[in-house]
Amino acid sequence: MVTAADQNQTSLYIERTIEIAAPIQLAYESLLEQLGPASEMPDGTPLPMKLEAWPGGRWFRDLGEGAGHFWGTVQVIKPPTLIEINGPLFMSYPVMSHMQYRLIEKGEATTLQFLHQAIGNIDPSHAEHVTPGWEYQLGQIKQRAEQSA
């Protein structure tokens, strides 16, 4: 017999690489902005996030007045080349995610490698929308960095 829990997707694996026509420091600063105060949904709706950019720091959605949603913990941070975060991210159910942003200097440009892996009872609608959501976020990082260059 198949139960509803058995029907849920149990893993996600998303890997993307983008080229940014900006120095690594600008790309890194743009990444921090996107993970924090500049975060927004693909439709432009603000998504107020806070990132405590140190090992053990929290990454959370700040709804004000003590309300919010914990997304993860900074596992690794090596400015300006690496940020790793683990936690449930946008999923409020039994799941664990690991997310990695690796920046590689290429002269006056930067390669950003993004990886999101998750395991757990992943809601099918989340699985469907997560890739376009991350692609939007990566595009925002690229746009912000290149406009600053």
NUSEGU-163342 format. One record per residue (C-alpha): residue number from 1; chain; x negated, y negated, z negated. Coordinates in nm, 4 decimals, decimal comma. Each point is the difference from the previous one (the first is absolute). Layout:
MARGU  nr kette        u        v        w
MARGU NUM     A        X        Y        Z
...
//
This chain:
MARGU  nr kette        u        v        w
MARGU   1     A   0,0000   0,0000   0,0000
MARGU   2     A  -0,1309  -0,3445   0,0916
MARGU   3     A   0,0585  -0,2748  -0,2539
MARGU   4     A   0,0030  -0,3727   0,0695
MARGU   5     A  -0,3442  -0,0295  -0,1595
MARGU   6     A  -0,1380   0,2584   0,2422
MARGU   7     A   0,1175  -0,2078   0,2943
MARGU   8     A  -0,2048  -0,3070  -0,0936
MARGU   9     A  -0,3281  -0,0702   0,1688
MARGU  10     A  -0,2864   0,0843  -0,2334
MARGU  11     A  -0,2876  -0,1977   0,1528
MARGU  12     A  -0,0917  -0,3080   0,2001
MARGU  13     A  -0,3195  -0,0716   0,1885
MARGU  14     A  -0,0461  -0,3337   0,1748
MARGU  15     A  -0,3322  -0,1125   0,1430
MARGU  16     A  -0,0514  -0,3213   0,1965
MARGU  17     A  -0,3024  -0,1975   0,1184
MARGU  18     A   0,0179  -0,3618   0,1087
MARGU  19     A  -0,2631  -0,2379   0,1320
MARGU  20     A  -0,0010  -0,3493  -0,1501
MARGU  21     A  -0,1751  -0,2865   0,1793
MARGU  22     A  -0,1213  -0,1537  -0,3261
MARGU  23     A  -0,2925   0,0493  -0,2393
MARGU  24     A   0,0404   0,2638  -0,2689
MARGU  25     A   0,0403  -0,2524  -0,2836
MARGU  26     A   0,2960  -0,1665   0,1750
MARGU  27     A   0,1535   0,3398   0,0759
MARGU  28     A  -0,0392   0,1017  -0,3655
MARGU  29     A   0,1553  -0,3246  -0,1257
MARGU  30     A   0,2906   0,0512   0,2414
MARGU  31     A   0,0455   0,3533  -0,1316
MARGU  32     A   0,0182  -0,1284  -0,3594
MARGU  33     A   0,2542  -0,2645   0,1055
MARGU  34     A   0,2157   0,2598   0,1747
MARGU  35     A  -0,0117   0,2347  -0,2993
MARGU  36     A   0,0953  -0,2924  -0,2240
MARGU  37     A   0,1749  -0,3326   0,0456
MARGU  38     A   0,0361   0,0088   0,3814
MARGU  39     A   0,1707   0,3400   0,0110
MARGU  40     A   0,3242   0,0151   0,1929
MARGU  41     A   0,2276   0,2540   0,1639
MARGU  42     A   0,0004   0,0443   0,3798
MARGU  43     A   0,3116  -0,2196   0,0241
MARGU  44     A  -0,1868  -0,2854  -0,1735
MARGU  45     A   0,1668   0,0443  -0,3391
MARGU  46     A  -0,2535  -0,0828  -0,2743
MARGU  47     A  -0,1213   0,3015  -0,1981
MARGU  48     A  -0,1562  -0,1626  -0,3086
MARGU  49     A  -0,2958   0,2203  -0,0929
MARGU  50     A  -0,2813  -0,0389  -0,2520
MARGU  51     A  -0,3357   0,1721   0,0312
MARGU  52     A  -0,2430   0,0062  -0,2887
MARGU  53     A  -0,3137   0,0412   0,2105
MARGU  54     A  -0,2184   0,2018  -0,2382
MARGU  55     A  -0,0346   0,3712  -0,0881
MARGU  56     A   0,3104   0,1034  -0,1923
MARGU  57     A   0,1864  -0,3119   0,1128
MARGU  58     A   0,3704   0,0234   0,0725
MARGU  59     A   0,1712  -0,0547   0,3335
MARGU  60     A   0,3651  -0,0812  -0,0512
MARGU  61     A   0,3035  -0,1770   0,1384
MARGU  62     A   0,0697  -0,3008  -0,2211
MARGU  63     A   0,3717  -0,0812  -0,0194
MARGU  64     A  -0,0505  -0,2594  -0,2740
MARGU  65     A   0,1232  -0,0151  -0,3599
MARGU  66     A  -0,1779   0,3247  -0,0886
MARGU  67     A   0,1692   0,2012   0,2766
MARGU  68     A  -0,1863   0,1823   0,2733
MARGU  69     A  -0,1113   0,3262   0,1546
MARGU  70     A  -0,3377   0,1650  -0,0633
MARGU  71     A  -0,1586   0,1069   0,3307
MARGU  72     A  -0,3439   0,1200  -0,1024
MARGU  73     A  -0,3344  -0,0307  -0,1730
MARGU  74     A  -0,3239  -0,1184   0,1567
MARGU  75     A  -0,2136   0,3123   0,0044
MARGU  76     A  -0,3007  -0,1419   0,1875
MARGU  77     A  -0,0931  -0,3536   0,0975
MARGU  78     A  -0,3287  -0,0953   0,1670
MARGU  79     A   0,0358  -0,3525   0,1420
MARGU  80     A   0,0045  -0,0584   0,2922
MARGU  81     A  -0,0066   0,3565   0,1338
MARGU  82     A   0,2444   0,2228  -0,1884
MARGU  83     A   0,3256   0,0036  -0,1956
MARGU  84     A   0,1712   0,3227  -0,1091
MARGU  85     A   0,3334   0,0060  -0,1813
MARGU  86     A   0,1893   0,2983  -0,1367
MARGU  87     A   0,3561   0,0172  -0,1288
MARGU  88     A   0,3601   0,0359   0,1146
MARGU  89     A  -0,0144  -0,3176   0,2152
MARGU  90     A   0,3511  -0,0839   0,1262
MARGU  91     A   0,1424   0,3418  -0,0942
MARGU  92     A   0,1908   0,0201  -0,3316
MARGU  93     A   0,0083   0,3767  -0,0316
MARGU  94     A  -0,2475   0,2881  -0,0572
MARGU  95     A  -0,2782  -0,0829   0,2440
MARGU  96     A  -0,3679  -0,0944  -0,0071
MARGU  97     A  -0,1729  -0,2086   0,2630
MARGU  98     A  -0,3594  -0,0848   0,0737
MARGU  99     A  -0,0650  -0,3018   0,2193
MARGU 100     A  -0,3389  -0,1106   0,1324
MARGU 101     A  -0,1099  -0,3158   0,1810
MARGU 102     A  -0,3574   0,0290   0,1302
MARGU 103     A  -0,1559  -0,3042   0,1702
MARGU 104     A  -0,3047   0,0416   0,2231
MARGU 105     A  -0,2030  -0,3000   0,1130
MARGU 106     A  -0,0612  -0,0169   0,3764
MARGU 107     A  -0,1995  -0,3223   0,0440
MARGU 108     A   0,2563  -0,2812  -0,0127
MARGU 109     A   0,2880   0,2498   0,0175
MARGU 110     A   0,1404   0,2601  -0,2387
MARGU 111     A   0,1453   0,3468   0,0402
MARGU 112     A   0,2736   0,0770  -0,2522
MARGU 113     A   0,0723   0,3684  -0,0581
MARGU 114     A   0,3232   0,0699  -0,1865
MARGU 115     A   0,1046   0,3327  -0,1496
MARGU 116     A   0,3182   0,0833  -0,1937
MARGU 117     A   0,0537   0,3525  -0,1295
MARGU 118     A   0,2903   0,1050  -0,2214
MARGU 119     A   0,1420   0,3172  -0,1508
MARGU 120     A   0,3332   0,0597  -0,1710
MARGU 121     A   0,3708   0,0035   0,0780
MARGU 122     A  -0,0186  -0,2758   0,2600
MARGU 123     A   0,3304  -0,1543   0,1042
MARGU 124     A   0,0464   0,0540   0,3762
MARGU 125     A   0,0917  -0,3670   0,0544
MARGU 126     A  -0,3260  -0,1060  -0,1662
MARGU 127     A  -0,1946   0,2457   0,2158
MARGU 128     A   0,1667  -0,1451   0,3096
MARGU 129     A  -0,0728  -0,3651  -0,0812
MARGU 130     A  -0,3403   0,0193  -0,1679
MARGU 131     A  -0,2104   0,0006   0,3197
MARGU 132     A   0,1619  -0,3103   0,1553
MARGU 133     A  -0,0209  -0,1698  -0,3402
MARGU 134     A  -0,3742   0,0584  -0,0332
MARGU 135     A  -0,0563  -0,1027   0,3625
MARGU 136     A   0,1751  -0,3290  -0,0749
MARGU 137     A  -0,2123  -0,0550  -0,3124
MARGU 138     A  -0,3218   0,0726   0,1914
MARGU 139     A   0,1078  -0,2401   0,2740
MARGU 140     A   0,0526  -0,2720  -0,2602
MARGU 141     A  -0,3504   0,0558  -0,1407
MARGU 142     A  -0,1485  -0,0231   0,3499
MARGU 143     A   0,1984  -0,3119   0,0896
MARGU 144     A  -0,0866  -0,1820  -0,3239
MARGU 145     A  -0,3727   0,0817   0,0275
MARGU 146     A  -0,0249  -0,0970   0,3667
MARGU 147     A   0,1829  -0,3288  -0,0594
MARGU 148     A  -0,2495  -0,0797  -0,2775
MARGU 149     A  -0,3049   0,0829   0,2136
//
